[in-house]
Amino acid sequence: MQHDDLEKLVTLAMPYGKYKGRLLVDLPGQYLNWFAREGFPNGELGRLLQLMQEIDHNGLSDLLKPLRVNKLHE
């Protein structure tokens, strides 16, 4: 994990597919789990989706709430 990955989860949008335009942090768990089963894309997007899937799967999504609040106030 890189130092700014968590911030990217709350600021970057899914660039394609059914959930195009939705922030990575807001992607449904079943969609993230589908990637876990079928394979994550290459590159940074795949790495971030994998991180989000791990966070979601382990029930840690609330850890991202402070980052979301900070982004709203910037």
PDB file of N, CA, C and O in Angstrom:
ATOM      1  N   MET A   1       0.850  -1.173   0.000  1.00  0.00           N
ATOM      2  CA  MET A   1       0.000   0.000   0.000  1.00  0.00           C
ATOM      3  C   MET A   1       0.894   1.234   0.000  1.00  0.00           C
ATOM      4  O   MET A   1       1.900   1.299   0.706  1.00  0.00           O
ATOM      5  N   GLN A   2       0.500   2.203  -0.808  1.00  0.00           N
ATOM      6  CA  GLN A   2       1.246   3.447  -0.857  1.00  0.00           C
ATOM      7  C   GLN A   2       0.624   4.458   0.096  1.00  0.00           C
ATOM      8  O   GLN A   2      -0.531   4.309   0.494  1.00  0.00           O
ATOM      9  N   HIS A   3       1.373   5.470   0.458  1.00  0.00           N
ATOM     10  CA  HIS A   3       0.944   6.392   1.513  1.00  0.00           C
ATOM     11  C   HIS A   3      -0.352   7.135   1.196  1.00  0.00           C
ATOM     12  O   HIS A   3      -1.069   7.499   2.128  1.00  0.00           O
ATOM     13  N   ASP A   4      -0.680   7.374  -0.049  1.00  0.00           N
ATOM     14  CA  ASP A   4      -1.900   8.127  -0.371  1.00  0.00           C
ATOM     15  C   ASP A   4      -3.035   7.258  -0.908  1.00  0.00           C
ATOM     16  O   ASP A   4      -4.019   7.788  -1.423  1.00  0.00           O
ATOM     17  N   ASP A   5      -2.917   5.942  -0.798  1.00  0.00           N
ATOM     18  CA  ASP A   5      -3.946   5.043  -1.329  1.00  0.00           C
ATOM     19  C   ASP A   5      -5.306   5.246  -0.675  1.00  0.00           C
ATOM     20  O   ASP A   5      -6.324   5.232  -1.367  1.00  0.00           O
ATOM     21  N   LEU A   6      -5.349   5.431   0.629  1.00  0.00           N
ATOM     22  CA  LEU A   6      -6.642   5.597   1.302  1.00  0.00           C
ATOM     23  C   LEU A   6      -7.330   6.871   0.829  1.00  0.00           C
ATOM     24  O   LEU A   6      -8.548   6.895   0.656  1.00  0.00           O
ATOM     25  N   GLU A   7      -6.559   7.918   0.621  1.00  0.00           N
ATOM     26  CA  GLU A   7      -7.135   9.164   0.099  1.00  0.00           C
ATOM     27  C   GLU A   7      -7.683   8.960  -1.318  1.00  0.00           C
ATOM     28  O   GLU A   7      -8.724   9.513  -1.673  1.00  0.00           O
ATOM     29  N   LYS A   8      -6.989   8.177  -2.107  1.00  0.00           N
ATOM     30  CA  LYS A   8      -7.455   7.903  -3.467  1.00  0.00           C
ATOM     31  C   LYS A   8      -8.784   7.144  -3.463  1.00  0.00           C
ATOM     32  O   LYS A   8      -9.620   7.352  -4.342  1.00  0.00           O
ATOM     33  N   LEU A   9      -8.977   6.271  -2.483  1.00  0.00           N
ATOM     34  CA  LEU A   9     -10.228   5.518  -2.411  1.00  0.00           C
ATOM     35  C   LEU A   9     -11.440   6.437  -2.239  1.00  0.00           C
ATOM     36  O   LEU A   9     -12.536   6.110  -2.696  1.00  0.00           O
ATOM     37  N   VAL A  10     -11.252   7.570  -1.591  1.00  0.00           N
ATOM     38  CA  VAL A  10     -12.370   8.490  -1.343  1.00  0.00           C
ATOM     39  C   VAL A  10     -12.456   9.615  -2.368  1.00  0.00           C
ATOM     40  O   VAL A  10     -13.351  10.457  -2.287  1.00  0.00           O
ATOM     41  N   THR A  11     -11.527   9.640  -3.342  1.00  0.00           N
ATOM     42  CA  THR A  11     -11.550  10.709  -4.337  1.00  0.00           C
ATOM     43  C   THR A  11     -11.642  10.225  -5.783  1.00  0.00           C
ATOM     44  O   THR A  11     -12.128  10.956  -6.647  1.00  0.00           O
ATOM     45  N   LEU A  12     -11.184   9.009  -6.057  1.00  0.00           N
ATOM     46  CA  LEU A  12     -11.191   8.521  -7.429  1.00  0.00           C
ATOM     47  C   LEU A  12     -12.483   7.778  -7.749  1.00  0.00           C
ATOM     48  O   LEU A  12     -13.020   7.039  -6.924  1.00  0.00           O
ATOM     49  N   ALA A  13     -12.963   7.994  -8.963  1.00  0.00           N
ATOM     50  CA  ALA A  13     -14.193   7.345  -9.420  1.00  0.00           C
ATOM     51  C   ALA A  13     -13.851   6.152 -10.310  1.00  0.00           C
ATOM     52  O   ALA A  13     -12.814   6.125 -10.973  1.00  0.00           O
ATOM     53  N   MET A  14     -14.744   5.174 -10.307  1.00  0.00           N
ATOM     54  CA  MET A  14     -14.609   4.025 -11.188  1.00  0.00           C
ATOM     55  C   MET A  14     -14.687   4.528 -12.626  1.00  0.00           C
ATOM     56  O   MET A  14     -15.653   5.204 -12.983  1.00  0.00           O
ATOM     57  N   PRO A  15     -13.687   4.213 -13.466  1.00  0.00           N
ATOM     58  CA  PRO A  15     -13.648   4.796 -14.810  1.00  0.00           C
ATOM     59  C   PRO A  15     -14.519   4.090 -15.858  1.00  0.00           C
ATOM     60  O   PRO A  15     -14.701   4.619 -16.955  1.00  0.00           O
ATOM     61  N   TYR A  16     -15.050   2.925 -15.545  1.00  0.00           N
ATOM     62  CA  TYR A  16     -15.831   2.193 -16.549  1.00  0.00           C
ATOM     63  C   TYR A  16     -16.782   1.210 -15.876  1.00  0.00           C
ATOM     64  O   TYR A  16     -16.751   1.023 -14.660  1.00  0.00           O
ATOM     65  N   GLY A  17     -17.620   0.593 -16.684  1.00  0.00           N
ATOM     66  CA  GLY A  17     -18.491  -0.466 -16.198  1.00  0.00           C
ATOM     67  C   GLY A  17     -19.782   0.025 -15.580  1.00  0.00           C
ATOM     68  O   GLY A  17     -20.139   1.200 -15.674  1.00  0.00           O
ATOM     69  N   LYS A  18     -20.462  -0.894 -14.955  1.00  0.00           N
ATOM     70  CA  LYS A  18     -21.780  -0.643 -14.357  1.00  0.00           C
ATOM     71  C   LYS A  18     -21.747   0.499 -13.351  1.00  0.00           C
ATOM     72  O   LYS A  18     -22.723   1.239 -13.223  1.00  0.00           O
ATOM     73  N   TYR A  19     -20.661   0.648 -12.655  1.00  0.00           N
ATOM     74  CA  TYR A  19     -20.551   1.663 -11.599  1.00  0.00           C
ATOM     75  C   TYR A  19     -19.635   2.822 -12.008  1.00  0.00           C
ATOM     76  O   TYR A  19     -19.027   3.471 -11.157  1.00  0.00           O
ATOM     77  N   LYS A  20     -19.546   3.068 -13.300  1.00  0.00           N
ATOM     78  CA  LYS A  20     -18.734   4.174 -13.811  1.00  0.00           C
ATOM     79  C   LYS A  20     -19.156   5.477 -13.132  1.00  0.00           C
ATOM     80  O   LYS A  20     -20.344   5.793 -13.056  1.00  0.00           O
ATOM     81  N   GLY A  21     -18.176   6.222 -12.643  1.00  0.00           N
ATOM     82  CA  GLY A  21     -18.432   7.503 -11.999  1.00  0.00           C
ATOM     83  C   GLY A  21     -18.624   7.430 -10.498  1.00  0.00           C
ATOM     84  O   GLY A  21     -18.610   8.461  -9.826  1.00  0.00           O
ATOM     85  N   ARG A  22     -18.804   6.235  -9.955  1.00  0.00           N
ATOM     86  CA  ARG A  22     -18.979   6.088  -8.508  1.00  0.00           C
ATOM     87  C   ARG A  22     -17.608   6.034  -7.838  1.00  0.00           C
ATOM     88  O   ARG A  22     -16.693   5.377  -8.334  1.00  0.00           O
ATOM     89  N   LEU A  23     -17.474   6.727  -6.713  1.00  0.00           N
ATOM     90  CA  LEU A  23     -16.212   6.690  -5.975  1.00  0.00           C
ATOM     91  C   LEU A  23     -15.867   5.257  -5.594  1.00  0.00           C
ATOM     92  O   LEU A  23     -16.753   4.457  -5.293  1.00  0.00           O
ATOM     93  N   LEU A  24     -14.586   4.941  -5.608  1.00  0.00           N
ATOM     94  CA  LEU A  24     -14.162   3.576  -5.273  1.00  0.00           C
ATOM     95  C   LEU A  24     -14.655   3.169  -3.893  1.00  0.00           C
ATOM     96  O   LEU A  24     -15.025   2.012  -3.688  1.00  0.00           O
ATOM     97  N   VAL A  25     -14.667   4.094  -2.950  1.00  0.00           N
ATOM     98  CA  VAL A  25     -15.124   3.802  -1.595  1.00  0.00           C
ATOM     99  C   VAL A  25     -16.612   3.436  -1.568  1.00  0.00           C
ATOM    100  O   VAL A  25     -17.067   2.772  -0.636  1.00  0.00           O
ATOM    101  N   ASP A  26     -17.367   3.862  -2.575  1.00  0.00           N
ATOM    102  CA  ASP A  26     -18.810   3.620  -2.614  1.00  0.00           C
ATOM    103  C   ASP A  26     -19.210   2.413  -3.458  1.00  0.00           C
ATOM    104  O   ASP A  26     -20.400   2.150  -3.634  1.00  0.00           O
ATOM    105  N   LEU A  27     -18.239   1.684  -3.976  1.00  0.00           N
ATOM    106  CA  LEU A  27     -18.572   0.499  -4.775  1.00  0.00           C
ATOM    107  C   LEU A  27     -19.158  -0.580  -3.871  1.00  0.00           C
ATOM    108  O   LEU A  27     -18.684  -0.783  -2.754  1.00  0.00           O
ATOM    109  N   PRO A  28     -20.192  -1.274  -4.354  1.00  0.00           N
ATOM    110  CA  PRO A  28     -20.806  -2.332  -3.540  1.00  0.00           C
ATOM    111  C   PRO A  28     -19.850  -3.498  -3.292  1.00  0.00           C
ATOM    112  O   PRO A  28     -19.007  -3.825  -4.127  1.00  0.00           O
ATOM    113  N   GLY A  29     -20.003  -4.106  -2.137  1.00  0.00           N
ATOM    114  CA  GLY A  29     -19.166  -5.240  -1.764  1.00  0.00           C
ATOM    115  C   GLY A  29     -19.229  -6.381  -2.753  1.00  0.00           C
ATOM    116  O   GLY A  29     -18.213  -7.020  -3.027  1.00  0.00           O
ATOM    117  N   GLN A  30     -20.415  -6.651  -3.299  1.00  0.00           N
ATOM    118  CA  GLN A  30     -20.525  -7.776  -4.233  1.00  0.00           C
ATOM    119  C   GLN A  30     -19.744  -7.516  -5.524  1.00  0.00           C
ATOM    120  O   GLN A  30     -19.235  -8.448  -6.145  1.00  0.00           O
ATOM    121  N   TYR A  31     -19.653  -6.244  -5.923  1.00  0.00           N
ATOM    122  CA  TYR A  31     -18.861  -5.885  -7.104  1.00  0.00           C
ATOM    123  C   TYR A  31     -17.377  -6.073  -6.817  1.00  0.00           C
ATOM    124  O   TYR A  31     -16.643  -6.604  -7.650  1.00  0.00           O
ATOM    125  N   LEU A  32     -16.938  -5.644  -5.656  1.00  0.00           N
ATOM    126  CA  LEU A  32     -15.544  -5.828  -5.266  1.00  0.00           C
ATOM    127  C   LEU A  32     -15.208  -7.311  -5.136  1.00  0.00           C
ATOM    128  O   LEU A  32     -14.120  -7.742  -5.518  1.00  0.00           O
ATOM    129  N   ASN A  33     -16.139  -8.087  -4.599  1.00  0.00           N
ATOM    130  CA  ASN A  33     -15.921  -9.531  -4.465  1.00  0.00           C
ATOM    131  C   ASN A  33     -15.863 -10.214  -5.824  1.00  0.00           C
ATOM    132  O   ASN A  33     -15.129 -11.186  -6.005  1.00  0.00           O
ATOM    133  N   TRP A  34     -16.641  -9.702  -6.785  1.00  0.00           N
ATOM    134  CA  TRP A  34     -16.589 -10.240  -8.147  1.00  0.00           C
ATOM    135  C   TRP A  34     -15.181 -10.074  -8.709  1.00  0.00           C
ATOM    136  O   TRP A  34     -14.635 -11.004  -9.303  1.00  0.00           O
ATOM    137  N   PHE A  35     -14.590  -8.889  -8.524  1.00  0.00           N
ATOM    138  CA  PHE A  35     -13.221  -8.678  -8.976  1.00  0.00           C
ATOM    139  C   PHE A  35     -12.269  -9.632  -8.271  1.00  0.00           C
ATOM    140  O   PHE A  35     -11.348 -10.158  -8.897  1.00  0.00           O
ATOM    141  N   ALA A  36     -12.472  -9.862  -6.991  1.00  0.00           N
ATOM    142  CA  ALA A  36     -11.603 -10.771  -6.236  1.00  0.00           C
ATOM    143  C   ALA A  36     -11.658 -12.182  -6.830  1.00  0.00           C
ATOM    144  O   ALA A  36     -10.647 -12.882  -6.882  1.00  0.00           O
ATOM    145  N   ARG A  37     -12.842 -12.588  -7.272  1.00  0.00           N
ATOM    146  CA  ARG A  37     -12.988 -13.917  -7.877  1.00  0.00           C
ATOM    147  C   ARG A  37     -12.464 -13.968  -9.303  1.00  0.00           C
ATOM    148  O   ARG A  37     -11.789 -14.926  -9.680  1.00  0.00           O
ATOM    149  N   GLU A  38     -12.766 -12.952 -10.099  1.00  0.00           N
ATOM    150  CA  GLU A  38     -12.476 -12.970 -11.528  1.00  0.00           C
ATOM    151  C   GLU A  38     -11.115 -12.372 -11.892  1.00  0.00           C
ATOM    152  O   GLU A  38     -10.577 -12.642 -12.965  1.00  0.00           O
ATOM    153  N   GLY A  39     -10.574 -11.570 -11.002  1.00  0.00           N
ATOM    154  CA  GLY A  39      -9.280 -10.936 -11.255  1.00  0.00           C
ATOM    155  C   GLY A  39      -9.410  -9.425 -11.309  1.00  0.00           C
ATOM    156  O   GLY A  39     -10.301  -8.885 -11.965  1.00  0.00           O
ATOM    157  N   PHE A  40      -8.522  -8.764 -10.619  1.00  0.00           N
ATOM    158  CA  PHE A  40      -8.510  -7.303 -10.604  1.00  0.00           C
ATOM    159  C   PHE A  40      -7.814  -6.802 -11.864  1.00  0.00           C
ATOM    160  O   PHE A  40      -6.948  -7.487 -12.407  1.00  0.00           O
ATOM    161  N   PRO A  41      -8.188  -5.606 -12.335  1.00  0.00           N
ATOM    162  CA  PRO A  41      -7.475  -5.042 -13.487  1.00  0.00           C
ATOM    163  C   PRO A  41      -6.011  -4.777 -13.143  1.00  0.00           C
ATOM    164  O   PRO A  41      -5.634  -4.715 -11.973  1.00  0.00           O
ATOM    165  N   ASN A  42      -5.214  -4.626 -14.159  1.00  0.00           N
ATOM    166  CA  ASN A  42      -3.800  -4.297 -13.963  1.00  0.00           C
ATOM    167  C   ASN A  42      -3.649  -2.851 -13.513  1.00  0.00           C
ATOM    168  O   ASN A  42      -4.558  -2.037 -13.673  1.00  0.00           O
ATOM    169  N   GLY A  43      -2.519  -2.556 -12.964  1.00  0.00           N
ATOM    170  CA  GLY A  43      -2.156  -1.182 -12.641  1.00  0.00           C
ATOM    171  C   GLY A  43      -2.746  -0.667 -11.345  1.00  0.00           C
ATOM    172  O   GLY A  43      -3.191  -1.426 -10.484  1.00  0.00           O
ATOM    173  N   GLU A  44      -2.733   0.660 -11.239  1.00  0.00           N
ATOM    174  CA  GLU A  44      -3.162   1.320 -10.015  1.00  0.00           C
ATOM    175  C   GLU A  44      -4.625   1.036  -9.686  1.00  0.00           C
ATOM    176  O   GLU A  44      -4.963   0.805  -8.525  1.00  0.00           O
ATOM    177  N   LEU A  45      -5.487   1.052 -10.685  1.00  0.00           N
ATOM    178  CA  LEU A  45      -6.901   0.790 -10.428  1.00  0.00           C
ATOM    179  C   LEU A  45      -7.089  -0.574  -9.777  1.00  0.00           C
ATOM    180  O   LEU A  45      -7.817  -0.692  -8.791  1.00  0.00           O
ATOM    181  N   GLY A  46      -6.455  -1.585 -10.306  1.00  0.00           N
ATOM    182  CA  GLY A  46      -6.573  -2.922  -9.731  1.00  0.00           C
ATOM    183  C   GLY A  46      -6.067  -2.984  -8.304  1.00  0.00           C
ATOM    184  O   GLY A  46      -6.667  -3.633  -7.447  1.00  0.00           O
ATOM    185  N   ARG A  47      -4.961  -2.306  -8.057  1.00  0.00           N
ATOM    186  CA  ARG A  47      -4.391  -2.280  -6.701  1.00  0.00           C
ATOM    187  C   ARG A  47      -5.348  -1.602  -5.737  1.00  0.00           C
ATOM    188  O   ARG A  47      -5.532  -2.069  -4.614  1.00  0.00           O
ATOM    189  N   LEU A  48      -5.965  -0.494  -6.169  1.00  0.00           N
ATOM    190  CA  LEU A  48      -6.903   0.223  -5.303  1.00  0.00           C
ATOM    191  C   LEU A  48      -8.192  -0.568  -5.097  1.00  0.00           C
ATOM    192  O   LEU A  48      -8.741  -0.579  -3.995  1.00  0.00           O
ATOM    193  N   LEU A  49      -8.676  -1.224  -6.140  1.00  0.00           N
ATOM    194  CA  LEU A  49      -9.872  -2.057  -5.992  1.00  0.00           C
ATOM    195  C   LEU A  49      -9.605  -3.219  -5.035  1.00  0.00           C
ATOM    196  O   LEU A  49     -10.464  -3.570  -4.227  1.00  0.00           O
ATOM    197  N   GLN A  50      -8.436  -3.802  -5.125  1.00  0.00           N
ATOM    198  CA  GLN A  50      -8.081  -4.892  -4.217  1.00  0.00           C
ATOM    199  C   GLN A  50      -8.020  -4.396  -2.775  1.00  0.00           C
ATOM    200  O   GLN A  50      -8.497  -5.068  -1.861  1.00  0.00           O
ATOM    201  N   LEU A  51      -7.435  -3.223  -2.576  1.00  0.00           N
ATOM    202  CA  LEU A  51      -7.379  -2.642  -1.238  1.00  0.00           C
ATOM    203  C   LEU A  51      -8.788  -2.370  -0.715  1.00  0.00           C
ATOM    204  O   LEU A  51      -9.087  -2.671   0.441  1.00  0.00           O
ATOM    205  N   MET A  52      -9.652  -1.805  -1.555  1.00  0.00           N
ATOM    206  CA  MET A  52     -11.025  -1.510  -1.131  1.00  0.00           C
ATOM    207  C   MET A  52     -11.774  -2.795  -0.815  1.00  0.00           C
ATOM    208  O   MET A  52     -12.558  -2.836   0.133  1.00  0.00           O
ATOM    209  N   GLN A  53     -11.546  -3.835  -1.588  1.00  0.00           N
ATOM    210  CA  GLN A  53     -12.204  -5.122  -1.321  1.00  0.00           C
ATOM    211  C   GLN A  53     -11.761  -5.677   0.025  1.00  0.00           C
ATOM    212  O   GLN A  53     -12.586  -6.189   0.781  1.00  0.00           O
ATOM    213  N   GLU A  54     -10.489  -5.585   0.333  1.00  0.00           N
ATOM    214  CA  GLU A  54      -9.988  -6.073   1.620  1.00  0.00           C
ATOM    215  C   GLU A  54     -10.573  -5.261   2.775  1.00  0.00           C
ATOM    216  O   GLU A  54     -10.962  -5.823   3.798  1.00  0.00           O
ATOM    217  N   ILE A  55     -10.634  -3.953   2.610  1.00  0.00           N
ATOM    218  CA  ILE A  55     -11.212  -3.089   3.643  1.00  0.00           C
ATOM    219  C   ILE A  55     -12.678  -3.444   3.852  1.00  0.00           C
ATOM    220  O   ILE A  55     -13.125  -3.606   4.987  1.00  0.00           O
ATOM    221  N   ASP A  56     -13.425  -3.566   2.757  1.00  0.00           N
ATOM    222  CA  ASP A  56     -14.851  -3.882   2.842  1.00  0.00           C
ATOM    223  C   ASP A  56     -15.072  -5.277   3.435  1.00  0.00           C
ATOM    224  O   ASP A  56     -15.907  -5.448   4.324  1.00  0.00           O
ATOM    225  N   HIS A  57     -14.343  -6.251   2.957  1.00  0.00           N
ATOM    226  CA  HIS A  57     -14.497  -7.639   3.405  1.00  0.00           C
ATOM    227  C   HIS A  57     -14.229  -7.785   4.903  1.00  0.00           C
ATOM    228  O   HIS A  57     -14.857  -8.605   5.573  1.00  0.00           O
ATOM    229  N   ASN A  58     -13.310  -7.000   5.414  1.00  0.00           N
ATOM    230  CA  ASN A  58     -12.956  -7.076   6.831  1.00  0.00           C
ATOM    231  C   ASN A  58     -13.737  -6.107   7.707  1.00  0.00           C
ATOM    232  O   ASN A  58     -13.432  -5.944   8.888  1.00  0.00           O
ATOM    233  N   GLY A  59     -14.758  -5.455   7.115  1.00  0.00           N
ATOM    234  CA  GLY A  59     -15.616  -4.566   7.894  1.00  0.00           C
ATOM    235  C   GLY A  59     -14.926  -3.306   8.382  1.00  0.00           C
ATOM    236  O   GLY A  59     -15.264  -2.788   9.447  1.00  0.00           O
ATOM    237  N   LEU A  60     -13.968  -2.807   7.623  1.00  0.00           N
ATOM    238  CA  LEU A  60     -13.187  -1.653   8.055  1.00  0.00           C
ATOM    239  C   LEU A  60     -13.534  -0.374   7.294  1.00  0.00           C
ATOM    240  O   LEU A  60     -12.793   0.605   7.378  1.00  0.00           O
ATOM    241  N   SER A  61     -14.621  -0.362   6.570  1.00  0.00           N
ATOM    242  CA  SER A  61     -14.985   0.803   5.755  1.00  0.00           C
ATOM    243  C   SER A  61     -15.145   2.074   6.579  1.00  0.00           C
ATOM    244  O   SER A  61     -14.915   3.171   6.070  1.00  0.00           O
ATOM    245  N   ASP A  62     -15.535   1.942   7.839  1.00  0.00           N
ATOM    246  CA  ASP A  62     -15.702   3.123   8.690  1.00  0.00           C
ATOM    247  C   ASP A  62     -14.386   3.874   8.898  1.00  0.00           C
ATOM    248  O   ASP A  62     -14.397   5.058   9.237  1.00  0.00           O
ATOM    249  N   LEU A  63     -13.270   3.204   8.701  1.00  0.00           N
ATOM    250  CA  LEU A  63     -11.978   3.867   8.839  1.00  0.00           C
ATOM    251  C   LEU A  63     -11.783   4.962   7.790  1.00  0.00           C
ATOM    252  O   LEU A  63     -10.962   5.860   7.975  1.00  0.00           O
ATOM    253  N   LEU A  64     -12.532   4.889   6.693  1.00  0.00           N
ATOM    254  CA  LEU A  64     -12.396   5.876   5.625  1.00  0.00           C
ATOM    255  C   LEU A  64     -13.283   7.104   5.834  1.00  0.00           C
ATOM    256  O   LEU A  64     -13.126   8.105   5.136  1.00  0.00           O
ATOM    257  N   LYS A  65     -14.205   7.035   6.784  1.00  0.00           N
ATOM    258  CA  LYS A  65     -15.122   8.155   7.009  1.00  0.00           C
ATOM    259  C   LYS A  65     -14.411   9.469   7.323  1.00  0.00           C
ATOM    260  O   LYS A  65     -14.795  10.498   6.767  1.00  0.00           O
ATOM    261  N   PRO A  66     -13.399   9.486   8.181  1.00  0.00           N
ATOM    262  CA  PRO A  66     -12.719  10.762   8.438  1.00  0.00           C
ATOM    263  C   PRO A  66     -12.086  11.365   7.178  1.00  0.00           C
ATOM    264  O   PRO A  66     -12.064  12.585   7.018  1.00  0.00           O
ATOM    265  N   LEU A  67     -11.581  10.528   6.300  1.00  0.00           N
ATOM    266  CA  LEU A  67     -11.003  11.027   5.049  1.00  0.00           C
ATOM    267  C   LEU A  67     -12.077  11.656   4.172  1.00  0.00           C
ATOM    268  O   LEU A  67     -11.835  12.669   3.516  1.00  0.00           O
ATOM    269  N   ARG A  68     -13.259  11.056   4.163  1.00  0.00           N
ATOM    270  CA  ARG A  68     -14.361  11.610   3.368  1.00  0.00           C
ATOM    271  C   ARG A  68     -14.776  12.971   3.899  1.00  0.00           C
ATOM    272  O   ARG A  68     -15.024  13.897   3.128  1.00  0.00           O
ATOM    273  N   VAL A  69     -14.851  13.087   5.204  1.00  0.00           N
ATOM    274  CA  VAL A  69     -15.242  14.349   5.830  1.00  0.00           C
ATOM    275  C   VAL A  69     -14.216  15.422   5.511  1.00  0.00           C
ATOM    276  O   VAL A  69     -14.583  16.551   5.188  1.00  0.00           O
ATOM    277  N   ASN A  70     -12.939  15.087   5.595  1.00  0.00           N
ATOM    278  CA  ASN A  70     -11.880  16.039   5.292  1.00  0.00           C
ATOM    279  C   ASN A  70     -11.953  16.511   3.849  1.00  0.00           C
ATOM    280  O   ASN A  70     -11.705  17.686   3.579  1.00  0.00           O
ATOM    281  N   LYS A  71     -12.284  15.634   2.919  1.00  0.00           N
ATOM    282  CA  LYS A  71     -12.381  15.996   1.498  1.00  0.00           C
ATOM    283  C   LYS A  71     -13.556  16.941   1.268  1.00  0.00           C
ATOM    284  O   LYS A  71     -13.482  17.810   0.398  1.00  0.00           O
ATOM    285  N   LEU A  72     -14.632  16.791   2.024  1.00  0.00           N
ATOM    286  CA  LEU A  72     -15.793  17.668   1.880  1.00  0.00           C
ATOM    287  C   LEU A  72     -15.473  19.089   2.323  1.00  0.00           C
ATOM    288  O   LEU A  72     -16.063  20.043   1.816  1.00  0.00           O
ATOM    289  N   HIS A  73     -14.546  19.240   3.264  1.00  0.00           N
ATOM    290  CA  HIS A  73     -14.245  20.558   3.832  1.00  0.00           C
ATOM    291  C   HIS A  73     -13.083  21.258   3.130  1.00  0.00           C
ATOM    292  O   HIS A  73     -12.728  22.381   3.490  1.00  0.00           O
ATOM    293  N   GLU A  74     -12.496  20.610   2.142  1.00  0.00           N
ATOM    294  CA  GLU A  74     -11.361  21.234   1.432  1.00  0.00           C
ATOM    295  C   GLU A  74     -11.868  22.155   0.347  1.00  0.00           C
ATOM    296  O   GLU A  74     -11.072  22.772  -0.361  1.00  0.00           O
TER     297      GLU A  74
END
